[in-house]
Amino acid sequence: MLELIIGTYPAEPPIRLLAMPPSTMCYAFGVQMLIIDTMRLLGCKAPIRISSLPRGSPLRPGIYSIIEDVCAVDGGGGTEFRQRLNLRYQASHYFRQMLHRLTLFWALGALVIAAVTTAVVFTVSRDVAYVVCPSRLSSCLKSCANVWQDWLDVAIRLGGGVCLYHDQVGAE
């Protein structure tokens, strides 16, 4: 969010720069997920602790730590959710494959959305860029979330079910 600090300092703030924080977050998440997933595919170990994954352990898809932290911390799932997610990840090839595909979907989607938004910010009038781009970005991310939900529903049906809060892990 460096843009907000730099952009609000001058008496006449650069409006285009102030329209960029949402795009910058998309760049950051997209690049992070791609780097982690590439390292995982190359067989690299975790260079640092990533969420509940200790340093030196095999990496998981880039979206794994985001799901884990959002559901366990923000969603209130706690340690039980983390344990069940870990068991599911270890037990199911389909689940691991689905998380890899979701990582690519979100990472590439975030980068495309950020690139398009950045291009629009620097090509339209500054007032339009300030108002339209962040709000358009939100609607694009909401559309991606809807596609993601449908994708998960299909993947769960095809993969035998993903059950993180019941006694059974689900048939493979």
Sequence and secondary structure as in RCSB ss.txt:
>XXXX:A:sequence
MLELIIGTYPAEPPIRLLAMPPSTMCYAFGVQMLIIDTMRLLGCKAPIRISSLPRGSPLRPGIYSIIEDVCAVDG
GGGTEFRQRLNLRYQASHYFRQMLHRLTLFWALGALVIAAVTTAVVFTVSRDVAYVVCPSRLSSCLKSCANVWQD
WLDVAIRLGGGVCLYHDQVGAE
>XXXX:A:secstr
 HHHHHHHSSSS  HHHHT HHHHHHHHHHHHHHHHHHHHHTT B SS BTTB TTSB   HHHHHHHHIIIIIS
S HHHHHHHHHHHHHH HHHHHHHHHHHHHHHHHHHHHHHHHHHHHTTS HHHHHHHHHHHHHHHHHHHHHHHHH
HHHHHHHHTT   SSSS     
